[in-house]
Amino acid sequence: MWLNPRHRHLRLLRALSRRWQRRLIFTGGALIVGLAAVGLARAADMAMHDFRQILKHAPYIAVVLTPFGFGLIAWLTDRYFPNTGGSGIPQAIAARALKTSEERTLLVSLRAAIGKILMTLLGLLVGGSIGREGPTVQVGASLMFEIGRLTPRRQPGLILAGAAAGVAAAFNTPLAGIVFAIEEISRSFEARTSGLIIGAVIIGGMTSLALLGDYTYFGSTAAMLGSYSDWLCVPVCGVVGGIFGGCFSRLLIEVPRYVPGRIGGWIKNNPILFAAACGLGVAICGILSGDTIWGTGYAQARGLVHGVNHLGWQFTPLKFLATVLSSVSGIPGGIFSPSLAVGAGFGADVARLFPSAPLGAIVLIGMVSYFAGVVQAPITSFVIVSEMVDNHQMLVPLMAAALIANACSKLVCREGVYHALSHRYLEVARRQPS
């Protein structure tokens, strides 16, 4: 159809205006995700600090507080914030796979973001062995999804970008945010959304830098392997850590949904009581560990990386068990940080077999091995740990350990925990009446 020059110019101006409006909306959304991630990080630190203060005045109060808190969170989540339990990453994965905006709203929305933040903080306040990074992914995906309502054609890409920005801002690891989005959330590289992902990561990362400064999550370390004999720890950590992480994933997938018999029936019919029972188990683990397994495990992992923490052998199994119980209870909370803490403890235990090797180096290998075994995303595992400690000399052993662990984990658990759990949310969303 023929148009005069004036009409052509008007159409061009309108198209450019719409394009810039979308870009401004997207930029604002990524900035909000960064602010939310920083806010959640600071609030989580305050919640854990308050819980430690409570324990100072009443060392055994956790036996009552933690079970009651878990039960209360399970009730609040089920009643007011459905589909926000657990990590939050499976919900983001499932939301991308759904076809309609109505289905996605069940998993990622402003209400989901608010509930995820509040319930995660409450979980840390009562001593749950949970992390904030997984919840930040669902929060980021939810906030960007709300932006996606204004640009409906890009909703899946914006959910992916929001998840990536959440990881980047939570850990201050921009490269890991991109890799995580590609390897774990989307399981592919999509050219159409690559610009969105990178842009969101940049804005989320810059927000974190502006508010928290340039920092590395676990601090910088120059630890590296020396002699050839030290390198034997790589296959040892890779095999054992991968199987260990695979067992963790298998437990999260199988319990409580697939427990057979009367116990399984009781769990399904009494989710709040089950959550309280899990809370009691976490409290017992906390007391037996000497109060080292509460919360994210960030301080313990950081101390082990730098060789200033000397935790007993009981830390690793008790942190493992506490994280399993916190996760299967159904309360909102991530497994990122607790898994890194378990991996750090595992690495410290393996280091006793290699007294000549630097402790920090084996701790890093243990972290990567166990985490790769849990999530079955080897590239994300070694990238995120190397960025957290700003140590590039360890890249080769970390890569090798991640690949070995990933292969060994699949012997125990055929599918990564996040994608396996995402199937549940797909079923929930698709069962809803259209």
DATANOR-V664428 format. One record per residue. N is the residue number from 1. PSI is psi in whole degrees, 0 to 359 (NA if undefined). OMEGA is omega as a letter, one per 30 degrees, with the letter a starting at -180 (NA if undefined). D_FIRST is the distance of its C-alpha to the first C-alpha in Angstrom with 1 decimal. Layout:
N:PSI:OMEGA:D_FIRST
N:PSI:OMEGA:D_FIRST
This chain:
1:134:a:0.0
2:133:l:3.8
3:143:l:6.5
4:162:a:10.1
5:324:a:12.7
6:316:l:14.3
7:322:l:11.6
8:318:l:11.1
9:322:l:14.9
10:318:l:15.3
11:321:l:13.3
12:318:l:15.4
13:321:l:18.5
14:318:l:18.1
15:316:l:17.8
16:322:l:20.8
17:315:l:22.6
18:321:l:22.3
19:316:a:23.5
20:328:l:26.4
21:316:l:27.3
22:319:a:27.6
23:320:l:29.8
24:319:l:31.9
25:315:a:32.5
26:316:l:33.4
27:316:l:35.7
28:321:l:37.4
29:316:l:37.9
30:323:l:39.5
31:319:l:41.8
32:321:l:42.9
33:316:l:43.7
34:317:l:45.9
35:318:l:47.6
36:319:l:48.3
37:316:l:49.7
38:317:l:52.0
39:318:l:53.1
40:322:l:53.9
41:313:a:55.9
42:319:l:58.0
43:324:l:58.5
44:318:l:59.6
45:319:l:62.1
46:320:l:63.5
47:315:l:63.8
48:323:l:65.7
49:317:l:67.9
50:320:l:68.7
51:319:l:69.6
52:323:l:72.0
53:322:l:73.6
54:318:a:74.2
55:329:l:75.9
56:323:a:78.1
57:332:a:79.6
58:86:a:79.7
59:331:a:79.5
60:14:a:79.4
61:338:a:77.1
62:333:l:74.4
63:332:l:76.2
64:313:a:75.3
65:315:a:72.2
66:313:l:70.1
67:317:l:70.5
68:317:l:69.9
69:317:l:66.9
70:316:l:65.4
71:317:l:65.9
72:316:l:64.5
73:318:l:61.3
74:319:l:60.9
75:313:a:61.2
76:319:a:58.8
77:314:a:56.2
78:323:a:56.4
79:318:a:56.3
80:335:a:53.9
81:63:a:52.0
82:152:l:51.5
83:24:l:50.1
84:7:l:51.1
85:160:l:54.4
86:207:a:55.2
87:310:a:53.4
88:336:l:49.8
89:318:l:48.4
90:325:l:48.3
91:320:l:46.3
92:320:l:43.7
93:314:a:43.5
94:321:a:43.2
95:323:l:40.5
96:329:a:38.3
97:342:a:38.9
98:159:a:38.1
99:333:a:34.7
100:155:l:34.3
101:325:a:34.6
102:317:l:37.4
103:318:a:39.5
104:327:a:39.1
105:334:l:40.3
106:338:a:43.6
107:326:a:44.2
108:119:a:42.4
109:171:l:42.1
110:321:l:43.5
111:319:l:46.5
112:319:a:47.1
113:315:l:47.1
114:314:l:49.6
115:320:a:51.8
116:316:a:51.8
117:310:a:53.0
118:314:a:55.6
119:326:l:57.1
120:316:l:57.2
121:319:l:59.1
122:322:l:61.4
123:320:l:62.0
124:327:a:63.1
125:335:l:65.2
126:9:l:67.3
127:14:l:67.7
128:144:l:65.1
129:75:a:64.6
130:163:l:60.9
131:170:l:58.3
132:348:a:55.5
133:316:l:53.1
134:311:l:51.8
135:326:l:51.3
136:328:l:49.4
137:313:l:46.9
138:323:l:46.3
139:313:l:46.2
140:317:l:43.6
141:321:a:41.5
142:316:a:41.8
143:318:l:40.8
144:332:l:37.7
145:320:l:36.8
146:322:l:36.8
147:323:a:34.4
148:340:l:32.3
149:333:l:31.9
150:343:l:29.5
151:71:a:27.6
152:336:a:28.1
153:344:a:26.3
154:17:a:29.0
155:309:a:32.1
156:320:l:34.1
157:323:l:33.5
158:324:l:34.7
159:316:l:37.7
160:316:a:38.6
161:320:l:38.1
162:320:l:40.3
163:316:l:43.0
164:316:l:43.1
165:325:l:43.3
166:315:l:46.1
167:314:a:48.1
168:316:a:47.6
169:326:a:48.6
170:320:a:51.5
171:353:a:53.2
172:47:a:51.8
173:83:a:50.7
174:319:l:47.1
175:319:l:47.3
176:326:l:48.8
177:317:l:46.0
178:312:a:43.4
179:318:l:45.7
180:317:l:46.5
181:319:a:42.9
182:312:a:42.2
183:320:a:45.5
184:311:a:46.5
185:310:a:43.7
186:338:a:40.9
187:24:l:43.1
188:167:l:40.3
189:120:a:38.2
190:114:a:34.6
191:325:a:32.4
192:330:a:29.9
193:359:a:32.6
194:320:l:34.9
195:320:l:33.5
196:315:a:34.0
197:308:a:37.5
198:318:l:38.5
199:315:l:37.1
200:320:l:38.9
201:317:a:42.1
202:312:a:42.1
203:316:l:41.6
204:318:l:44.1
205:320:l:46.6
206:324:l:46.3
207:315:l:47.0
208:317:l:50.1
209:319:a:51.2
210:324:a:50.8
211:327:a:52.9
212:349:a:55.4
213:174:l:55.5
214:108:a:55.4
215:159:l:57.6
216:139:a:58.1
217:313:l:58.5
218:10:a:61.9
219:158:a:62.8
220:145:l:63.1
221:142:l:65.5
222:15:a:66.5
223:140:l:68.3
224:159:l:68.0
225:145:a:69.9
226:270:a:72.7
227:166:l:74.9
228:326:l:73.9
229:329:l:75.9
230:329:a:73.7
231:348:l:70.7
232:338:l:72.3
233:338:a:71.1
234:305:l:67.5
235:327:l:67.9
236:309:l:70.4
237:320:a:67.9
238:314:a:65.0
239:306:a:66.8
240:316:a:68.6
241:320:l:65.8
242:315:l:63.2
243:318:l:65.3
244:313:l:66.2
245:323:l:62.6
246:322:l:61.8
247:319:l:64.5
248:312:l:63.1
249:318:a:59.7
250:320:l:61.3
251:317:a:63.3
252:326:a:60.2
253:320:a:58.4
254:327:a:61.4
255:136:g:62.9
256:3:a:62.9
257:325:a:60.5
258:15:l:62.3
259:125:a:65.9
260:171:l:67.8
261:198:a:70.6
262:324:a:71.9
263:314:l:70.8
264:318:l:67.2
265:319:l:67.4
266:318:l:69.0
267:315:a:66.3
268:325:a:63.5
269:344:a:65.3
270:64:a:66.4
271:328:a:63.7
272:317:l:65.1
273:323:l:68.6
274:318:l:67.4
275:319:l:65.6
276:320:l:68.9
277:320:l:70.9
278:320:l:68.6
279:322:l:69.1
280:319:l:72.9
281:319:l:72.5
282:319:l:70.6
283:317:l:73.3
284:317:l:76.0
285:319:a:74.2
286:317:a:74.0
287:315:a:77.7
288:331:a:78.7
289:356:a:76.6
290:35:l:78.1
291:37:l:74.9
292:349:a:72.8
293:359:a:70.2
294:152:l:68.7
295:209:a:65.1
296:332:a:62.7
297:8:a:65.4
298:311:a:63.8
299:320:a:67.1
300:316:l:69.0
301:316:l:66.5
302:317:l:66.3
303:320:l:70.0
304:321:l:70.4
305:321:a:67.9
306:5:l:70.0
307:21:a:73.3
308:351:l:74.5
309:133:l:74.4
310:79:a:77.0
311:149:l:76.2
312:171:a:78.4
313:336:a:77.6
314:343:a:76.9
315:311:a:73.7
316:306:a:71.5
317:325:a:72.4
318:322:l:72.5
319:321:l:69.2
320:309:a:67.7
321:318:a:69.2
322:323:l:68.3
323:321:l:64.6
324:311:a:64.6
325:318:l:66.1
326:322:a:63.7
327:314:a:60.7
328:346:l:61.8
329:337:l:62.8
330:359:l:59.2
331:151:l:59.1
332:138:l:56.2
333:145:a:56.9
334:172:l:56.0
335:1:a:57.9
336:292:a:56.6
337:314:l:59.4
338:324:l:62.2
339:321:l:61.4
340:324:l:61.6
341:317:l:64.9
342:316:l:66.2
343:322:l:65.2
344:317:l:66.9
345:320:l:70.1
346:315:l:69.9
347:320:l:69.6
348:324:l:72.6
349:318:l:74.6
350:327:a:73.8
351:337:l:74.7
352:338:l:78.3
353:347:a:78.4
354:72:a:77.4
355:338:a:79.6
356:345:a:78.9
357:148:l:75.1
358:132:a:73.4
359:315:a:73.0
360:322:a:69.6
361:316:a:68.2
362:327:l:69.2
363:317:l:68.0
364:318:l:64.5
365:321:l:64.7
366:319:l:65.9
367:312:a:63.0
368:317:a:60.4
369:310:a:62.2
370:317:a:62.6
371:320:l:59.1
372:324:l:57.5
373:327:a:59.7
374:306:a:58.4
375:345:a:54.6
376:45:l:54.4
377:80:a:52.0
378:322:a:54.0
379:313:l:51.6
380:320:a:51.1
381:310:a:54.9
382:332:l:56.0
383:314:a:53.1
384:321:l:53.7
385:318:l:57.5
386:324:l:57.4
387:326:a:55.1
388:330:a:57.3
389:2:l:60.4
390:50:a:58.7
391:105:a:60.7
392:345:l:59.1
393:338:a:62.4
394:5:a:62.4
395:315:a:59.0
396:309:l:60.4
397:327:l:63.1
398:319:l:60.6
399:312:a:58.1
400:316:a:60.9
401:320:a:62.2
402:318:a:58.8
403:317:l:58.1
404:313:a:61.6
405:320:a:61.4
406:316:l:58.0
407:318:a:59.5
408:325:l:62.7
409:323:a:60.9
410:341:l:59.0
411:334:a:62.5
412:320:a:63.1
413:114:a:59.6
414:336:a:56.9
415:144:l:54.0
416:149:a:53.5
417:321:a:54.5
418:316:a:51.2
419:324:l:49.2
420:317:a:52.0
421:334:a:52.1
422:333:a:48.3
423:326:l:48.6
424:317:a:50.6
425:330:l:47.8
426:317:l:45.2
427:317:a:47.5
428:313:a:48.0
429:320:a:44.3
430:341:l:43.5
431:342:a:46.4
432:141:l:45.0
433:138:a:43.6
434:NA:NA:39.8
